Amino acid sequence: QCVLMGQFSVKIIRITGSLLSGNQQPNSTKAAAIAVRELYGSRHLHLIETGAYDYNAAGTEVLYGASGYIAGLQATVDRQHGGVPSHCAGAHEVLVSRPGREIGFAYDDGSYEGQQLLAAQIGFLTRGDANNAFAAGKGGCIYMGAHTCSSEPLEQFINVSRMQDYMSFMTMKAMVPFVLKYNMNSSTVLRSALKTAESVLLSLANDNHIYANPRVEFQAGSTTPEDWRLGHFKIHSWAEPHAPLMKVTNTLRRDRNAIVIAARELEAFSSTFSL
């Protein structure tokens, strides 16, 4: 099952085992999922292990592919951020009955299958657990996923990949009013085009969709005269999307100085006493 989400998107594909037979569930295994994952390398592709149980119109629980649910969830997250694809849909609840198969997960334990699937850049559905402080959620069915299938470290996250496309599209869209209508006038038109492209990225930065201080520049080169004679204006942009927070390392040490400070405060307090 494959769902393609419009522009600035990734294809979301559910991994399946062998063909359905009787009550066999269309789910894979960890080993099979990782094997399938190794077949792909696109930054526009996201793999999901397991299907999702949900109720049909007759009230019967049926096993469906999870791709459509995750695509809808991602569209909802996009809408929460003004339609900008700056966030992944991971760690959000999916409104289904239950996962296609049970996959354990805890943020603090790498032995769980869910942690190992995430490490292999594979998304999945898992149950929340109110009794585990490090579970994916307190209840319901939680989608965990953030990765593309790219082997390039800077393109491994869904939102980063989509934001690269989004920023490119929006800056080029801002150039449309200048094309054909105006000449290659460097003192007015081209300067205005540069500022317009920069304003697009600055707006994204001001809304915290990307890091601050994006840049748009024109760099004259040896082919600039020929380019301008042919009506070709080349600009260069720099902007950095936010990666999702994937890991927190906390090193806690004992602090002897805290006692020193407390002792000094008590000493200062007692010095105010009078007979």
Secondary structure, DSSP 8 states (H G I E B T S, - for coil): -EEE-SSS--EEEEE--S---TT--S---HHHHHHHHTT---TTEEEEES-EEEE-TTS-EEEE-SHHHHHHHHHHHHHHTTT---S--TTEEE-SSEESS-----TT-TTSHHHHHHHTTEEEEEE--TT-TTSS-SSSEEEE--B-S-SSGGG-BHHHHHHHHHHHHHHHHHHGGGTTTS---TTTHHHHHHHHHHHHHHHHHHTTSB-S--EEE----TTHHHHHHTT----EEE--B--------------HHHHHHHHHHHHHHHTT---
